[in-house]
Amino acid sequence: MCRGRLCSRVYHAIMQAQEVRYTEAPPRQMGQVFVRLTITNAIDAGMARRGMLQPDEVRSAVADSALVDTGATHLSLPADIIRALGLELDRE
């Protein structure tokens, strides 16, 4: 469930975490893990590898503080990142 954010299927995106930040939690409780995440349009990246697109034309976006959920089965992205990557909106 997207919970107030726009969702997009990210079968065509490559994600790469760059910085990891942990929050403190009381004993016996879990903290939160945040990462700086670069998300790249995988179709663009593949086209660039094949010489069909210039490397500087590959669409990507950065999420400065993405919350990591190890049990998540879907990814929710803000609308501006969906647009920047050229992805199709799946649902709101």
MDAnalysis code that builds the backbone (N, CA, C; Angstrom):
import MDAnalysis as mda
import numpy as np

u = mda.Universe.empty(276, n_residues=92, atom_resindex=np.repeat(np.arange(92), 3), trajectory=True)
u.add_TopologyAttr("name", ["N", "CA", "C"] * 92)
u.add_TopologyAttr("resid", np.arange(1, 93))
u.add_TopologyAttr("resname", ["MET", "CYS", "ARG", "GLY", "ARG", "LEU", "CYS", "SER", "ARG", "VAL", "TYR", "HIS", "ALA", "ILE", "MET", "GLN", "ALA", "GLN", "GLU", "VAL", "ARG", "TYR", "THR", "GLU", "ALA", "PRO", "PRO", "ARG", "GLN", "MET", "GLY", "GLN", "VAL", "PHE", "VAL", "ARG", "LEU", "THR", "ILE", "THR", "ASN", "ALA", "ILE", "ASP", "ALA", "GLY", "MET", "ALA", "ARG", "ARG", "GLY", "MET", "LEU", "GLN", "PRO", "ASP", "GLU", "VAL", "ARG", "SER", "ALA", "VAL", "ALA", "ASP", "SER", "ALA", "LEU", "VAL", "ASP", "THR", "GLY", "ALA", "THR", "HIS", "LEU", "SER", "LEU", "PRO", "ALA", "ASP", "ILE", "ILE", "ARG", "ALA", "LEU", "GLY", "LEU", "GLU", "LEU", "ASP", "ARG", "GLU"])
u.atoms.positions = np.array([
    [0.843, -1.178, 0.000],
    [0.000, 0.000, 0.000],
    [0.888, 1.241, 0.000],
    [0.472, 2.255, -0.693],
    [1.301, 3.436, -0.888],
    [1.181, 4.467, 0.233],
    [0.062, 4.507, 0.894],
    [-0.149, 5.400, 2.034],
    [0.198, 6.857, 1.749],
    [-0.571, 7.494, 0.892],
    [-0.416, 8.921, 0.671],
    [0.635, 9.304, -0.350],
    [1.345, 8.366, -0.889],
    [2.349, 8.658, -1.914],
    [1.941, 7.996, -3.206],
    [2.435, 8.511, -4.280],
    [2.184, 7.874, -5.562],
    [3.083, 6.662, -5.681],
    [2.572, 5.636, -6.333],
    [3.356, 4.413, -6.516],
    [3.671, 4.214, -7.989],
    [4.768, 3.611, -8.247],
    [5.119, 3.245, -9.608],
    [5.798, 1.894, -9.555],
    [5.522, 1.071, -10.541],
    [6.248, -0.192, -10.619],
    [7.678, 0.142, -10.997],
    [8.618, -0.457, -10.314],
    [10.014, -0.128, -10.570],
    [10.758, -1.298, -11.169],
    [10.084, -2.033, -12.051],
    [10.763, -3.098, -12.765],
    [11.846, -2.503, -13.652],
    [11.710, -1.253, -14.001],
    [12.622, -0.605, -14.924],
    [13.488, 0.433, -14.221],
    [13.826, 0.180, -12.975],
    [14.661, 1.115, -12.231],
    [15.778, 0.349, -11.519],
    [16.916, 1.002, -11.394],
    [18.060, 0.454, -10.680],
    [18.261, 1.342, -9.456],
    [18.360, 0.731, -8.274],
    [18.527, 1.509, -7.059],
    [19.890, 1.228, -6.449],
    [20.517, 2.279, -5.955],
    [21.837, 2.135, -5.361],
    [21.916, 3.022, -4.128],
    [22.109, 2.405, -2.960],
    [22.240, 3.160, -1.719],
    [23.646, 3.733, -1.621],
    [23.744, 4.983, -1.162],
    [25.038, 5.644, -1.084],
    [25.463, 5.957, 0.345],
    [24.551, 6.453, 1.148],
    [24.874, 6.776, 2.531],
    [23.844, 6.107, 3.424],
    [24.279, 5.554, 4.532],
    [23.364, 4.896, 5.449],
    [23.401, 5.635, 6.774],
    [22.218, 5.880, 7.353],
    [22.116, 6.564, 8.645],
    [21.169, 5.754, 9.532],
    [21.565, 5.495, 10.750],
    [20.761, 4.721, 11.685],
    [20.215, 5.638, 12.765],
    [19.001, 5.364, 13.232],
    [18.463, 6.111, 14.367],
    [18.594, 5.239, 15.606],
    [18.686, 5.881, 16.735],
    [18.785, 5.163, 18.009],
    [17.394, 4.717, 18.430],
    [17.325, 3.613, 19.120],
    [16.055, 3.102, 19.634],
    [16.275, 2.631, 21.066],
    [15.212, 2.689, 21.861],
    [15.325, 2.146, 23.221],
    [15.654, 0.658, 23.168],
    [16.193, 0.105, 24.240],
    [16.492, -1.332, 24.266],
    [15.258, -2.152, 23.892],
    [15.470, -3.242, 23.170],
    [14.440, -4.179, 22.727],
    [13.495, -3.606, 21.675],
    [13.833, -2.476, 21.106],
    [13.043, -1.925, 20.013],
    [13.963, -1.690, 18.818],
    [13.399, -1.760, 17.638],
    [14.202, -1.559, 16.437],
    [14.342, -0.070, 16.146],
    [15.503, 0.303, 15.666],
    [15.706, 1.656, 15.171],
    [15.293, 1.708, 13.706],
    [15.529, 2.823, 13.077],
    [15.215, 2.967, 11.665],
    [16.502, 3.160, 10.890],
    [16.491, 2.708, 9.654],
    [17.642, 2.860, 8.774],
    [17.208, 3.726, 7.590],
    [17.946, 4.797, 7.349],
    [17.695, 5.689, 6.231],
    [18.900, 5.661, 5.304],
    [18.658, 5.759, 4.004],
    [19.750, 5.778, 3.038],
    [19.536, 6.909, 2.045],
    [20.624, 7.371, 1.485],
    [20.568, 8.265, 0.327],
    [20.582, 7.339, -0.880],
    [19.534, 7.387, -1.670],
    [19.305, 6.395, -2.704],
    [19.306, 7.047, -4.077],
    [20.119, 6.513, -4.988],
    [20.082, 6.937, -6.377],
    [19.290, 5.902, -7.154],
    [18.275, 6.357, -7.867],
    [17.413, 5.482, -8.644],
    [17.605, 5.850, -10.111],
    [17.924, 4.863, -10.939],
    [18.214, 5.081, -12.358],
    [17.219, 4.306, -13.208],
    [16.767, 4.905, -14.290],
    [15.888, 4.231, -15.234],
    [16.701, 3.135, -15.921],
    [16.346, 1.872, -15.684],
    [17.120, 0.732, -16.192],
    [17.057, 0.612, -17.709],
    [15.941, 0.997, -18.299],
    [15.841, 0.947, -19.762],
    [16.810, 1.943, -20.374],
    [16.855, 3.165, -19.818],
    [17.813, 4.163, -20.293],
    [19.242, 3.653, -20.146],
    [19.545, 3.037, -18.991],
    [20.903, 2.541, -18.739],
    [21.269, 1.457, -19.753],
    [20.333, 0.555, -20.063],
    [20.587, -0.484, -21.046],
    [20.797, 0.093, -22.439],
    [20.009, 1.098, -22.797],
    [20.166, 1.745, -24.098],
    [21.521, 2.448, -24.191],
    [21.968, 3.038, -23.087],
    [23.276, 3.708, -23.074],
    [24.399, 2.686, -23.238],
    [24.273, 1.528, -22.600],
    [25.291, 0.477, -22.748],
    [25.385, -0.006, -24.191],
    [24.274, 0.016, -24.900],
    [24.245, -0.439, -26.294],
    [24.565, 0.692, -27.286],
    [24.853, 1.884, -26.767],
    [25.190, 3.011, -27.623],
    [23.990, 3.690, -28.264],
    [22.796, 3.368, -27.809],
    [21.578, 3.949, -28.373],
    [21.176, 5.244, -27.688],
    [21.831, 5.567, -26.590],
    [21.539, 6.762, -25.801],
    [22.853, 7.250, -25.216],
    [23.030, 8.544, -25.162],
    [24.230, 9.103, -24.556],
    [24.168, 8.907, -23.035],
    [25.285, 8.626, -22.388],
    [25.275, 8.416, -20.935],
    [24.664, 9.579, -20.152],
    [24.839, 10.797, -20.634],
    [24.272, 11.942, -19.908],
    [22.763, 12.077, -20.124],
    [22.174, 11.236, -20.977],
    [20.735, 11.248, -21.202],
    [19.993, 10.214, -20.350],
    [20.731, 9.415, -19.599],
    [20.129, 8.405, -18.727],
    [19.450, 9.128, -17.559],
    [18.160, 8.864, -17.383],
    [17.395, 9.528, -16.323],
    [17.660, 8.869, -14.976],
    [17.893, 9.695, -13.971],
    [18.059, 9.205, -12.605],
    [17.570, 10.277, -11.640],
    [17.342, 9.861, -10.401],
    [16.879, 10.775, -9.358],
    [17.478, 10.314, -8.036],
    [17.563, 11.240, -7.089],
    [18.116, 10.937, -5.770],
    [17.047, 11.156, -4.710],
    [16.860, 10.158, -3.850],
    [16.011, 10.285, -2.667],
    [16.969, 10.473, -1.497],
    [16.963, 11.655, -0.910],
    [17.957, 11.991, 0.114],
    [17.810, 11.211, 1.412],
    [16.598, 10.842, 1.778],
    [16.414, 10.164, 3.056],
    [15.330, 9.092, 2.904],
    [15.676, 7.983, 2.278],
    [14.726, 6.893, 2.057],
    [14.756, 5.937, 3.245],
    [13.592, 5.630, 3.773],
    [13.480, 4.693, 4.890],
    [13.557, 3.274, 4.353],
    [14.442, 2.454, 4.915],
    [14.612, 1.063, 4.489],
    [13.616, 0.191, 5.239],
    [12.836, -0.581, 4.487],
    [11.911, -1.552, 5.066],
    [12.278, -2.911, 4.485],
    [12.943, -3.747, 5.272],
    [13.441, -5.028, 4.756],
    [12.326, -5.997, 4.424],
    [11.125, -5.752, 4.905],
    [10.013, -6.639, 4.610],
    [9.111, -6.120, 3.507],
    [9.465, -5.011, 2.903],
    [8.607, -4.407, 1.882],
    [8.591, -5.237, 0.600],
    [7.438, -5.277, -0.025],
    [7.309, -5.962, -1.311],
    [7.053, -4.970, -2.444],
    [6.794, -3.714, -2.114],
    [6.568, -2.662, -3.100],
    [7.393, -1.442, -2.714],
    [7.614, -0.590, -3.678],
    [8.339, 0.645, -3.430],
    [7.419, 1.820, -3.708],
    [7.333, 2.734, -2.783],
    [6.567, 3.962, -2.981],
    [7.539, 5.083, -3.280],
    [7.241, 5.849, -4.314],
    [8.097, 6.968, -4.704],
    [7.277, 8.242, -4.781],
    [7.883, 9.365, -4.428],
    [7.201, 10.645, -4.612],
    [6.970, 10.916, -6.104],
    [5.940, 11.677, -6.395],
    [5.563, 11.966, -7.784],
    [6.700, 12.595, -8.574],
    [7.490, 13.480, -7.949],
    [8.566, 14.147, -8.690],
    [9.645, 13.156, -9.137],
    [9.904, 12.125, -8.353],
    [10.893, 11.116, -8.743],
    [10.333, 10.237, -9.855],
    [9.051, 9.881, -9.764],
    [8.413, 9.098, -10.829],
    [8.527, 9.845, -12.154],
    [8.227, 11.135, -12.135],
    [8.321, 11.948, -13.361],
    [9.757, 12.044, -13.847],
    [10.698, 12.262, -12.937],
    [12.105, 12.415, -13.330],
    [12.647, 11.147, -13.996],
    [12.157, 9.996, -13.571],
    [12.621, 8.730, -14.139],
    [11.867, 8.336, -15.400],
    [10.766, 9.015, -15.671],
    [9.962, 8.675, -16.835],
    [9.175, 7.391, -16.641],
    [8.858, 7.052, -15.383],
    [8.096, 5.840, -15.085],
    [6.603, 6.109, -15.203],
    [5.839, 5.044, -15.380],
    [4.384, 5.161, -15.438],
    [3.817, 5.016, -14.040],
    [2.798, 5.806, -13.742],
    [2.111, 5.730, -12.448],
    [1.317, 4.448, -12.393],
    [1.511, 3.684, -11.310],
    [0.784, 2.433, -11.115],
    [-0.532, 2.706, -10.401],
    [-0.472, 3.415, -9.283],
    [-1.677, 3.794, -8.521],
    [-1.307, 4.856, -7.497],
    [-2.360, 5.497, -6.974],
    [-2.154, 6.498, -5.908],
    [-2.538, 5.917, -4.587],
])
